[in-house]
Amino acid sequence: MKDIEIPKKRFAVEIRRNIAYGPHGERNLLDAYLPRNASRSRPAVIYIHGGGWCHGSKDGFIWHGKDLARRGFAAFMINYRFWPDACYPAAVEDAQLAVRWIRAHAGDFGINPRKIGGMGCSAGGHLGSLLALCGFRFGKNSTLGKYSSRLQCMVDVFGPVDFPAMMESASKPIVEGFIGKSFSTAKSTYLKASPVSYVSKGAPPFLIVHGTEDIGISRGQVPISISASFYTKLRMAGAEACFMTIAGAGHGFMGDHRNPAAKQTWNAALKFFNNNLFSRE
């Protein structure tokens, strides 16, 4: 598909903070970054932070939300529940519920509920990739069940999308903490929690980004080979997918907007969202 030029018009930004989308207090809050005087059918992006599903905050990526809103997107930054207090599938339930809640309130934010993309780093890349690929509800949460939790496109930045493969990395204890059971006793759960398990015909467009020095030998890292395999599987299923490697970059570089790797990734993400949300019906 031919790239669409990123609109040069810039909007003033309205910020609505700490909106409850679910019943779990601080862990179920989101922030909305909205472009003032933009079209009432603006596209939206939901941003999911990383942190090994056990730390981090929506407040860590304020600059993403502001920049998206300046460019005409509505942006939503979410919190979600952490392990060990709430193991799998709690964080997945929360991410799905957030998208359903946003769709239910699309009129309040002036967004097109059929044009919601996602972006996430590390654990956030995992959660967002599940939202993009999996339509069924995890756990028992049926709130807002008539609204879809599927995303129309996804930017996955070094997400651990294949849990069995993660068992070969130094981050194995983090994944086992998130699941709440060892891999040896719950292999089927690890497969169910892995976005790669849901790749099929009809998968939405993906931009996958990974640093070449992120190889899984230190705790918190995600092997780049996992992203490479994910990309290959998406392409084999007929999905529009792009795999961008960042030479010399390690894990977790998106938190600092001055980082060259973060700038390169963000510019690619903006073009990706413009192509897949603004330009498509």
N, C-alpha and C positions, 0 to 999 in steps of 0.2 A: 504494500500500500504506500502511495506517495505521501511524504510528510506534509502536514498542514502547518503553515507558518504560525508560530505562537503569537496570539494577539498582543499588540503593543500597548493597548489601553490599560491604564492602571486605575484601580478602584480604591476608595477609602475603605477601611476595614472596621467592621463591627464585631466585637468579641463578647460572647455570652459564656460565662464560666460556671463550672460546677453544677451542671444540669443532671438531675437524676434520671437514668434510663432503666434502672432496675432496683431490686430491693436490698442490695448489699452495701449500703452506706457509701463511704468514700471509694470503695472499690468499684462501684457502679455509677461513677460520675463521668461526664464528658464535657468538653469545651467545644463551642462552635465558633468558627471564624468565617464571617460572612461578608461578601462584597456589597457595599452600599450602592443602591441604584443600578444594580445589575439586572439581567433578565430574570423573570420569575420562574423560568424553567432551567435555571443554572445546573450544571452537573456538580456532583459532590465526590469528595475523596475522604475515606475514613483511614486515619493513621493509627497504627497499633505499635506501641513501643516495645522494645526488647528488655532483656534483663533476666534471662533464664527462667521465666515464668514465676520468679520469686522476688523481684525488686524492679525498680524503675517507676516512671510516672508520665502521665500525659504532659506534664509541665516541662519535660526535657526536650521537646521539639516544637516549642512555640514558634520558632522562626519558620518552620515548615507551614504551619497553619496560616501565618500572616502572609507569606509569599503566595500561597495558593489563592487566598482571598483577594489579594491585590490583583491577581491575574484573572479573576472572574469565577473561580471555583468556590463552592462552599466546602469548608474543611472541618472535620470532626476528629478530635483527639480523645481517646478513651482510656480509662483505667479498667482493670479487670482483677479478679481474685487471684491470689498467689498461693503457692504451696509453701510450707507444709500445712497451713491452715485449711486450704481447699485444693486438693489434688485434682487431677484429670477426672471428669471432663469440665470442671468448674470454669476455667478460663475460656474454653471453647464455647460453653453455654453463654457466657457473658458477651463474647465477641458476636455471636449470632444474635443475641438479644439486642445488642446495640444497633445492629443494622436493621433489624425488624422495627425497633423503636424509631429510628430515623425515618424509615419509610412511612411509618404510621403518622409521623409529624412532618411529612414533606411540605405540606402547605404552610406550616409555621415558619419554615426556613426558606421557602421559595425555591425548592429544588425539584428536579425531575427524578422521581423514584426509580425510573428505568435506566438512569445513568449515574450509578454509584461505583466508583473504583476504590481500590485499596492499596495501601503501602505499609510495609512493616519491615523492621530490621530484626534479625536473629529470631528470638521467640515470637516477635510480632510478625515476622515473615512466615513463620509456621502457621500462626493463627489466621492470618489473612489468606494464605494459600488454601487453607481448609474452607474458608468462606467462599473463595472463588470456584472451588471444585466440587464441594459437597453440599447438596441441597437438603439432606435430612437433618432432623434435630438431634443433637447429642443430649444425653441425660433425659430428665423428666420435665424440663421447663417447657410449658406450653403457652406461656404468655405471648400475646401478639402473634400467635401461630399462623394466622391467615396471611401474614406478610412474609415475603421471601427474605432469606438471609444471604442470598447469592450476590456476589460482586460481578460487575461487568468486565473488569480487567484488574490486573494485580501487578504491583511492583514488589518483588520478593528480593530483599537484600540480605544475603548470607543466611537464609532461613534453614533450620534443621528439618527438612521436609521428609526425611526418611529415617524413622527411629531405629529400625534394626541396623541400618548402616551406622548410625551414631554410636552404637554399642562398641564399635571398633575405635572410637576416638577417646581422648582424655575427658570429654564432656559426658561420658556415660553416667556418672553419678548424678548429674543435673537432670538428665532425662528420666532416670529412675526415680528421682525425687518428685518430678512433675507427675509421673504416672502413679506413683505411690505403691508400686509393686516392682519386683525385680523382673528383668527380661526373661529369665529362665522359667518363671512361674506365670507369665502373662503375655506370651508372644502375640496372641491374637489381639490383645488390647493395643500393643505397640503398633501393629499393622493398622488397626482401625484409627489410631490417632495420627497416622502419617498421611499427609496430603498426597504423596506419590501413589498411594493406593487407589486414589479416585480419578486419576488421569484417564480420560476416555474421549471418544469422539464428541465434539461439541464443547470442549474445554475453552474458556475465554482466553483472550490475549494475555501473555505474561511478558514482563521484563524481569530477568533474573540477573542480579549483580553480585559479584564475589571478588574478594581480593586474592591475589595469587599467593600471598603468604599466610592465608588462613587455611591451615592444613590439618587441624585437629590434634596437634601434639600437645597443646596446653589446654587446661581447663577453661571452658567458656568458648573455645573455638569450634567452628563447624567446617569439616573438610570440604574444600572446593569441589572435590570429586562428586559430592552429593548434589550440588547444584548442576554440575555438568550432566549427570545422569538424569536429573529431573528435566532439564532442557531437552535432552534427547528423547525422553519418553513423551513429552508434550508434542514435539515435532512429529514423532511417529504416529501420534493420535490425530494429526492434522491441525493442531492448534497454531495460531500465530504466536511465536515465541522468539525472544531475542536473549542471548546470553552474553553479558558484558563483563569481562574480567578487568580488574584494576591492578595494573602491574605494581608490585611492591607493597600493596596494601594488606593489612592484617584484618582482624575482626573488630567490629564496633566503632567504625570511623564516622558514622553519620551524626554523632552528637555535637560535633564542632563544625559549624557551617563554613569556617575558614579553612578547613582541611581540604587540600586539593582533590582527594578521593571523594569527599562528600560533595564538593562542587560539581565534579564530573558526573556523579550519580544523580544529583538533583537536576541538572540540566537535561539528562537523558529521561528522567522521570517526568519532567514537565512536558517534554515533546511527546512522550508516550501517552500521557493523560489527554493532551490536546488532540492527538490523533484518534484516540479511542472513546473519548467522552464528548468533546465538543463537536466532532465532525461526523459522528455516526448517529443514525436514527435507530 
